[in-house]
């Protein structure tokens, strides 16, 4: 037969365990809620580029203005003049990247992403340099963009543009700056259009 005192102790112990479980769940819920609110307040979930946005946008706008100022590209351009044009464009893009490298996001994750993006720009410019040297010798390269990772088809320009889209800095896209255009007509577009 069951002792009534044992049942009472078991019931009290079960109530304490349930209360403890509910308290742990409540503290966990409050902690998760605080982390979400704190992350939003710090701006980490919305815009990792943070404080660097204005400097990055200004660098891209300046580069775009300088590229447009180079004027149209003659479709019947010879290799030497085309190589000179690519070299001039790459110098402008290098200046843009140098300014972006100096920009500070105000948060570690955003800075890491911005630095990686600047590194991708440098890879693209390095590829332009190789292509420019080949064009100078009359050897027009096909598929000159470096891959994102060995064995992948998409060029580094796809990753550059994805970052521009994600961070809402459309003026920094490779097609706006014509950074992925070696020998075609330059069609700089207004990002506000």
C-alpha positions, 0 to 999 in steps of 0.5 A: 500500500502507498504511504500518503506521506510519500505521495505528498513528497512526490507531488511537491517534488514534481511541482518544484521541478515544473516550476524550475523548468518554467523558470528556465524556459522563461529566462531563456525566452527573455534572453533570446528576445533581448538578443534579437532586440539588441542585435536590431538596436546595434544595426547588425542584422540590418546593415553590416556596412554600418558607418562605412556606407557614406564613404563607400558610396562616395568612392563609387560615385567618384569612380563612376564620374571619373570613368564617364569623364574618360569619354566614349570608347571608339568601336574601331580602337586599336589594341594599344589604345584599348590597353591604355583605356583599360589601364586608365580605368583600372587606375580609377578603380584602384583609387576607389578600392583604396578609399573603400579600404580606409572606410570603417564599418563600426562593427567587426562582422561588417568590417570583415565583409567590407575588407573581403569585398575590397579584396574581391575588387583587387582580384578583379583589377588584377585580372584586368591587368593581366587582360590588358597586358595580353591585349597589348600583345594582340592576344585578346583573352576569353573568359578573363574573370577569375573564379570565386573559388577554384572550379566554379564558373561564376566570376568574382564579379558575381560576388562583388555585385551580390555584396552591392545588392545586399548592402544596397549600394547599387552605384558600386556594382560592376556593371554600373562601373563597367569593371567587367567590360574589356573591349565592348562599348562602355554603357555607364548607367545612372543608378537612379534611373 
